[in-house]
């Protein structure tokens, strides 16, 4: 009980800067490792396989996000409900919730991947595949066909990792991600590249290939094996009885009293991920539609792949910060310590804005350096176009910190649907129309597509200012009243 009181007192009294760092860094490590799967794959593919392979991998990204959205719907909802039941001391319910999550994850993988697999050609053609070079389409098909049914490993690994965090085993959850990422980092170059090695021994020449040289297929196999290892670790954590919540075979089914509540709790992040998938589908389709020919479409979709990877990498610290600030918001709001909530909100906005401003400066000042990291050195046009895309699309990245922090604020104080509205504001209400409307008003249609991102960034920031100012005033007034 003493330890628990110390933690609560820390949330209430500890210096905010130190507290924010202490709560943010574990989440940042876990989130970074999750996202680096995408970045590492694209780095190796771009560096070793060229522009067409990068474009092909980019075509598959919205499909992977779509799978991830349904996984988050199940995983986040059930892990959140698991935390609540643990707090209530209802351990029988926690075992059922964990079993239900595993059952639903398995059911999801039995339904969604087969549908995509049987309609793979028309789906890829519909999202821009018909307007790119044939090599791009073939690369996308190779990758998707190999990773589709291996989704069972990634979904269980991420779901059980979230359950570990829910029961307080944050370190084990982080190790689960480290196992997969480490394997992917090692296997990617081994499977993708092929280096011919020759040497002389006792006047006899031997030669062999160091690596499998499978290209995009190698990236898929590396990811599959990495996620299998994470999955094995996750199940091992529960089957070795090291967990607080036990995974029992008898509990692997759906429980009507829990499934509805869990899915409701998972709906906000599900909608956010679903909208992210729709945005990426739209970007691919718009770039393909407005391109002058297949070569230009391939070039821009390959550049989109680098843009997606850099946004994931550079914005990750901000989302790690949000994971840290969330419990501070929630505890002090529940304790009616409104002035401290106000201080945390201001600090969160300042730190978030500093992080995205740094990311903005790197992308605007050094885009060529970033572009060359994803290039095999043979495509000068690819590097130039990617650098241009990074500079244009990220030029207003500095203004999204406010929107992200306010989204976290509303989620943390029990206003999830306000959080959903603010989260979708940037992607759905602002970005999606800009992608399709801006090219209509510009002579350079492709430039119009790329300008959609900074336009949505500033519009979302402006729209978030009123609730930010309103709640700053409310928190100050409520805090002063509570002191009287």
N, C-alpha and C positions, 0 to 999 in steps of 0.2 A: 504493500500500500504506500510505503514511503517513496519508493521509486516512481510510482504513478504520480504522486503529489508533486514530486520534483519536476516531472515533465510538464505537468499542468502549470506550475508556477513559472516555469521557463517560458511557456507560451504567453503568459500574462505579463511577465516582468523583464525578461532578458532583453539585452540590446538588440534592436531589430536587425541591424546589419549582420551580426554574428548568427542570429537565429535563422535569418533567411538563407545564409550560406549553408548552415548545418542541415537544414531541411531540404535544400535544393540539390546538393551534389549527388546523393545516391540515385535520385530520379533522373538526373542528367546523364549519369553513366549508363543506366539501363536504356533510356530513350536513344542515346547516341548509338549504342550497340545495335539496337533494333533498326535504326535508320541507315546505319552504315552498310547493311546488306545491299541496299540500292546503290549507294555511292561507290562501294568497292567493285561491284559487278560492272558498273558503267566505266569506272576508271580503267579496269583491265580490258574490257571490250573495246573501248575507244582507243586505248593505247596500242592494243595488239591486233584488232580485227578491222578497224576502219569505220568510215562514215555509214555505210549501209548496215553494218551490224549494230551500231549505236542507234540508228533510226528504227531498226527492227525491234530492239529491246524497248525503245520508247513506246512503240505501238502496243506493247503488252502491258505497260504500266497501269493504265486505267482498269484493266481487267484484274490485276493484282490488288489494286485499291478497292475494287468492288468486292472481291473475296474478303479482304481485310475488314470492310465495313460490316459485313454479316458476322465475322468473327468477333469484332469489337462489341456488336450488339449483344451477343451471348456472353462474352468474357467479362466486359465491364459491368454489365447488369448483375451477373451472378456473383462476381467478386465483391461488388458493393453490398449486395444483400448478405453475403457471407460475413462481411465485417459487422453488419448490424446484428446478426444472429449471434456472433461471437460475443459482442458486447452485452447481449441479453443473457448469455450463458446457455443458450439452447443448442447444445452440441449435437443432438439428434437431427435437428433441422440443418445444421451445417453440413453433415455428411450427405444428406439428401440433396442439398443445393450443389455440392461439389460433384456428386454422381450425375445429377441432371445436366450440369454444364458439360461434362465429358460426353454424355449421351447425345446432347444437342449438337456439339461440335462434330461428332462422328456422323450424325444424320445430315448435317450441312454438307460435309465433304462427299457424302454418298449421292447428293442431289445436284448441287450446283456445278461441280466440275464436269460431270457427264453431259449436262446440257450445253455447256460452252464447247466441249470437245466435239460433239456431233454437229454443231452449227459454227464451227471455228472459221471456215472460209468466208461465209457471208458476213459474220460479225467483224472480221478484220477488214474486209472490203468496205463495210459501212462506216468504219471510223477512220478512213483515210487511206486504207490499203490499196484501193484501186487507182490512186493518184500518185503513188510512189513507184520507184523502180522495182522490178520483179524480185531482185535480190533482197530487198528490205522485207517484202511479204514472206519470203521463204524463211528468213532468219527469225521473224516473229513467230511463225508457225512452229518451227523447231523448238524454240524456247518454251512456248506455251504448252505444247504437247507433252513435254518432259516434266514440267512443274505442276501441271493441273492436278494429277492424282496424288502427288506428294504433298498437297496442301494439308492432308490429314496430319502430317508431322508438325508443320508450322502452327496450325490452329491449336493443337493440343499443347504445344510448347508455350505459346503466348498465353493461352487461357490458364494453364496451371501455374505459369509464372505470376500472373495477376493474382491468383488465389494465394500464392506464397506471400505476396506483399500484404494481402488482406489479413492474413493471420499473423503478421508481424515478422515474417522471415524474409526481410528485404535483402539480406546478404545472399541467401540461397537463390532468390529470384534473380539477382544480378549475376551470380555464377552461371545460372541457367542460360542467360543471354551471352555471357562470355564464352561458354563452351561452343555455342553455335557460331558466333562471330569469329572466334579464333580459328575454327575449322574452315570456315568460308574463306578467310584471309589466306590461309595456307593452300587450300585446294584450288582456288580460282586460277592462280597462275600455272599450277601443275596441270590442270585439266584444259585450260584455254590455249596455252602456248606450247610450242614444240621447238626445242633447241637441239640441233644435231651436234653431237660431240664426237671428236675423233682423238685418239691418242695411240702412241706407239709403246709396246711392251715386248721385250725380248725379240725386237726386230719384226714384230708382227703387228699389223694395224687392226685395231678394233674400233667399231663405231656403234653408236646407239642414239636413240632419241630420249632426251631428258624432258619429259612431259608428254601428254597425250595429244596435244594439238587439235582439240575438238571445237575450238572457237566458242560460239554462242551455246552450243550443246554442252560444252565443258562447264560454262557458267551455270547452266541449269543443274547439271549433276552435282557441282560443288555446293550449290544452295540446298539441294535435296538432302545430301549427306549431312551437311551442317545442321539442318533443321531436324533430321533424324536423331543426331547426337543430343541436341537440346531436348528433344522429346523424351529420349531415353533417360536423360538426367532428371527431367521433371517427374516422370512416372516413378523413377527410382526414389526420389525424395518422399513420395507418398507411400510407396510400397515397402520402403525400408522402415516404416513406422516412425520416421523422424518428425513428422508433421503433427500439429495440434489437431487438425481435422483429418479424419481417416477416410481413405478412398476404398469403398467396399463394393464388390461386384453386385451385391444385392440392391445397391442404391442407384445403379446405372439405368435410370428411366426418367420419364417426365412426371412431375408432380404438379397437379393443377393449382394447388395452393401457393406454389412458389413461382411457377413459370411466368405468370402474367405480371407479377410485381417485378421480377428480375428484368423482364424484357422492357417494361416501362422505364426502369432506371437506366437501361442501356440505350434507350431511344435517342437522347440528345447526341452522344458521340457517334452513334450509328448514322444519324442524319448528316453530321459534319463530314464523316468519311465518305458517305454516299455522294454528297455534293462535291467533294474533292475529286471523286471519280468522274462525275459528270463534267466538271470543269476541264479535266484533262482530255476527256473524249472530245469536248467542244474545241479545245485548242488544236488538237490534231486534225479534226475535220475542217476547221476554218483555214489552217495553214495549207492543207492539201487542196482545198477548194479555190483559194485565191492565188496559189502558185502559178507561175506562167507555164511551167512544164514539170515533168516528173523529177527532173534533176533538182529544180528549185524546191519542190515539195520535200524530197529526200533530205536536202541540205538543212531546211528549216526544222523538220521533225527531229533530225539528229541534234540540232542546236537546242531544241526543246528538252531533249534528254539531259543535256548538261545543265540547263537552267533548272530543271526539276531537282537534280542532284545537289546543286549548290544551294538552292532554297532550303532543302531539307537539312543540309549540313550547317548553314549559317543561322537558321532560325531555331535550331534545336536548343541552344542555351536559353532562349526565351521561354520555351515550353518546359524546360527543366526548372526554371525559376518559378513558373506557375505551379508546378507540383509542390514546390517548397512553400510558396506563399499561401496556398489553399488552406492548410490546417490552421495557420495563424489567423486568417480571415474568419474561418468557421468558429474556432474556439472563442475568440474575443467578441464576435457577434453574438454568440450564444450567452456569453457572460455579460452582455450589454455594456461592454467596455468600448463605447463607440468612438471615443477620441483616439484610442489605439488603433482601431480599425481604420480610421481616417489617416493616421500616420502610415500604416502599412500600405494603404491604397496609393498614397502619394509616392512612397518609396518604391513600390512595385512598378508604377508608371515610369518613374525616373530611371530605374535600373533597366527595365525592359527597353525603354527608348534609347538608352546608351548602347545596349547590346545590338539592337537593330541598326542603329546609326553606324556603329563599327562595321557591321556586315555590309551596309550600303556603301560605305567608303571603299571597302576592299573590292567590291564588285564594280564600282564606278572607276576607281583609279587603276586597278590591276586586272581587268577582264581578260587580257591576252594571256597572262600567266595562268589563270584558271583554265582557260580554253585549251591551252597546250597540254595541260595535265590529262586531258581526255582525248588526245589526238595521237595518232601514230606518226605524225610528222610529215605525212605525205599529202595531206589535204590543206593547202594554204587557204582556200576559200572557206573551208569549214571553220578554221580558227578565226578568221576575220568575221564571219557571220555570227559565230557563237559569242565572240567578244562584244560585238555590237548589240546582240540580244541581251547579254548580261548587263551591259551599261544602261540600256533603255529600260528594261523590265524591272530592274532593281533600284532605279534612281530615286524613288520615293519610299523605299523600304523603311526608312527612318520613322515614318509616321504610323506604323501599324502596332507599335507597342501599347498605345492607349487602348485600342480595340481588344487586343489579346488579354490585357490585364483586367479590363472591365468584364470580359466574358468569364474569366476565372472568378472574379469577385461575386458575380451573380450566382454562379454555380455553387460557390462555397457557402453563401448565406441562405441557401434553400430557395433560390429563384431560378430553377433549371431552364424554364422556358424563355426567360429573359436572356439567359446565356445562349440559348439556341438562336434566338433572334439576332443577337449581336454577332455571333459566330457566322451565321448565314448571310449577314448583312454584306460582308466583304465579298464572299464567294458567289452567293445567289443573286442578291438584289442589285449589287454593283457590277461584279466581274462578268457574270454570264451575259447580261445585255451588252456590255461594252465589247466583248469578243465579237459579237455578231453585228453591232451597229456602227462602231467606229470605222471599220473598213469602208463602209458605204459613203463616208464623208471625206475620205482621203484618196488622193491619186495613187499613192503607194499602199495597196491593200494589205500587204504583209506587215508593213510598219504599223498599220491600224490595229492588227491583231496583237502585236507586241506591246502597243501603248495601252491596251486594255488593263494590264496588271497595275501600272502606276496610277492610272485613272481611278481604278477601284480602291487602291490604297488610300488615296487622299479623300475620296468620297466617304469611305467607311470611317476615317478618322474624324471628319467634320460631323458625321451623323452620330458619332459616339460622344462628342463633346457635351451635348445637353444632359444626358443621364449622368455623366461624370461630374459635371458642375452641380447638378441637382443633388446627388448623393453626398458630395463634399459638404454642401450646406446643411443637409439633413443630419449628417454624422456630427458636425460641429454643434448644431442646435441640440440634438439629442444627448450628446456627451455633456454639454454644459448644464442641461436640465437635470441629468442624473447625479451631478455633483452637488446640487442644491439640497 
